[in-house]
Amino acid sequence: MSDVDDAGGAGAAILVREKTMGSTAVSCPMLTATNYTVWAMRMKVVLRIHKLWGVIDPGTETSEEKDCLAMGLLYQAIPETLIMQTGEQDSAKKLWD
């Protein structure tokens, strides 16, 4: 896992979480106030790599294990201040929406 602190300014480094899969590292991008569109595209790919996108879109997959794993990945990619704003969501789909 790789950690880089957010210095808060434009062009500042952002905390990144990595998961190694064989010889490939998959990073969860950190959401900021200005990168939602790119963040969402990247998180969708990360969730698809882990075969978790089905719990979010179309939201019909009902595996509790997959839902918890997807929520864990999303929470890793959301800053603490935003986590406090989302409240206690009980599914990855609700957290994503």
Sine and cosine of phi, psi and omega as CSV:
sin_phi,cos_phi,sin_psi,cos_psi,sin_omega,cos_omega
0.00,0.00,0.65,-0.76,-0.02,-1.00
-0.90,-0.43,0.75,-0.67,0.01,-1.00
-0.86,-0.52,0.75,-0.67,0.11,-0.99
-0.74,-0.67,0.77,-0.64,-0.05,-1.00
-0.98,0.20,0.54,-0.84,0.06,-1.00
-1.00,0.10,0.90,-0.44,0.00,-1.00
-0.99,0.16,-0.15,0.99,0.11,-0.99
1.00,0.00,-0.25,0.97,-0.04,-1.00
-0.99,-0.11,0.11,-0.99,0.03,-1.00
-0.89,0.45,0.72,-0.69,0.00,-1.00
0.97,0.24,0.15,0.99,-0.03,-1.00
-0.95,0.31,0.44,-0.90,0.06,-1.00
-0.93,0.37,0.53,-0.85,-0.05,-1.00
-0.84,-0.54,0.62,-0.78,0.03,-1.00
-0.83,0.57,0.76,-0.65,-0.03,-1.00
-0.79,-0.61,0.71,-0.71,0.07,-1.00
-0.95,-0.31,0.71,-0.71,0.01,-1.00
-0.84,-0.54,0.57,-0.82,0.13,-0.99
-0.82,-0.57,0.80,-0.59,-0.02,-1.00
-1.00,0.04,0.78,-0.62,0.04,-1.00
-0.85,-0.53,0.99,-0.17,-0.08,-1.00
0.91,0.43,-0.87,-0.50,0.01,-1.00
-0.98,-0.18,0.15,0.99,-0.05,-1.00
-0.90,-0.43,0.73,-0.69,0.07,-1.00
-0.98,-0.19,0.76,-0.65,0.02,-1.00
-0.94,-0.35,0.85,-0.53,-0.05,-1.00
-0.97,-0.23,0.63,-0.77,0.16,-0.99
-1.00,-0.02,0.90,-0.43,0.00,-1.00
-0.94,0.33,0.52,-0.86,0.01,-1.00
-1.00,-0.01,0.77,-0.64,0.05,-1.00
-0.95,0.32,0.69,-0.72,0.08,-1.00
-0.80,-0.60,-0.02,-1.00,0.00,-1.00
-0.94,0.34,-0.27,0.96,-0.11,-0.99
-0.85,-0.53,0.03,1.00,-0.12,-0.99
-0.87,-0.50,0.40,0.92,-0.12,-0.99
-0.82,0.57,-0.73,0.68,-0.08,-1.00
-0.88,0.48,-0.74,0.67,0.02,-1.00
-0.93,0.38,-0.66,0.75,0.04,-1.00
-0.84,0.54,-0.73,0.68,-0.03,-1.00
-0.89,0.46,-0.65,0.76,0.03,-1.00
-0.89,0.45,-0.70,0.71,-0.02,-1.00
-0.93,0.36,-0.66,0.75,0.01,-1.00
-0.91,0.41,-0.58,0.82,0.04,-1.00
-0.87,0.49,-0.67,0.75,0.03,-1.00
-0.91,0.40,-0.70,0.71,0.02,-1.00
-0.86,0.52,-0.71,0.71,0.00,-1.00
-0.92,0.40,-0.58,0.82,0.06,-1.00
-0.93,0.37,-0.64,0.77,0.04,-1.00
-0.84,0.55,-0.65,0.76,0.00,-1.00
-1.00,0.06,0.10,0.99,0.00,-1.00
0.84,0.53,0.68,0.73,-0.04,-1.00
-0.90,-0.43,-0.11,0.99,-0.09,-1.00
-0.88,0.47,-0.46,0.89,-0.02,-1.00
-0.88,0.47,-0.41,0.91,0.04,-1.00
-0.98,0.20,-0.26,0.97,0.00,-1.00
-0.97,-0.24,-0.76,0.65,-0.03,-1.00
-0.71,-0.70,0.92,-0.39,0.23,0.97
-1.00,0.04,0.12,0.99,0.02,-1.00
0.99,0.12,0.34,0.94,-0.06,-1.00
-0.99,-0.14,-0.28,0.96,0.02,-1.00
-0.97,0.26,0.72,-0.70,-0.14,-0.99
-0.89,-0.45,0.38,0.92,0.03,-1.00
-0.95,0.31,0.89,-0.46,0.00,-1.00
-0.89,0.47,-0.63,0.78,0.01,-1.00
-0.89,0.46,-0.72,0.69,0.01,-1.00
-0.92,0.40,-0.62,0.79,0.01,-1.00
-0.90,0.45,-0.69,0.72,0.02,-1.00
-0.91,0.42,-0.64,0.76,0.02,-1.00
-0.91,0.41,-0.68,0.74,0.03,-1.00
-0.89,0.45,-0.66,0.75,0.04,-1.00
-0.89,0.45,-0.64,0.77,0.03,-1.00
-0.88,0.48,-0.69,0.73,0.03,-1.00
-0.91,0.41,-0.66,0.75,0.02,-1.00
-0.90,0.44,-0.70,0.72,0.00,-1.00
-0.90,0.43,-0.50,0.87,0.08,-1.00
-0.93,0.37,-0.42,0.91,-0.10,-0.99
-0.98,-0.20,0.11,0.99,-0.02,-1.00
-0.88,-0.47,0.76,-0.65,0.01,-1.00
-0.90,0.43,0.43,-0.90,-0.07,-1.00
-0.82,0.57,-0.62,0.78,-0.02,-1.00
-0.89,0.46,-0.59,0.81,0.02,-1.00
-0.97,0.23,-0.56,0.83,0.05,-1.00
-0.85,0.52,-0.66,0.75,0.02,-1.00
-0.90,0.43,-0.50,0.87,0.01,-1.00
-0.98,0.21,-0.45,0.89,-0.06,-1.00
-0.97,0.23,-0.32,0.95,-0.03,-1.00
0.96,0.28,-0.17,-0.98,-0.01,-1.00
-1.00,-0.05,0.99,-0.12,0.04,-1.00
-1.00,0.08,0.56,-0.83,-0.04,-1.00
-0.97,-0.25,0.12,0.99,0.07,-1.00
-0.45,-0.89,0.42,-0.91,0.02,-1.00
-0.90,0.44,-0.59,0.81,0.01,-1.00
-0.89,0.46,-0.72,0.70,0.01,-1.00
-0.90,0.44,-0.62,0.79,0.03,-1.00
-0.91,0.41,-0.68,0.73,0.01,-1.00
-0.90,0.44,-0.71,0.71,-0.04,-1.00
-0.93,0.38,0.00,0.00,0.00,0.00
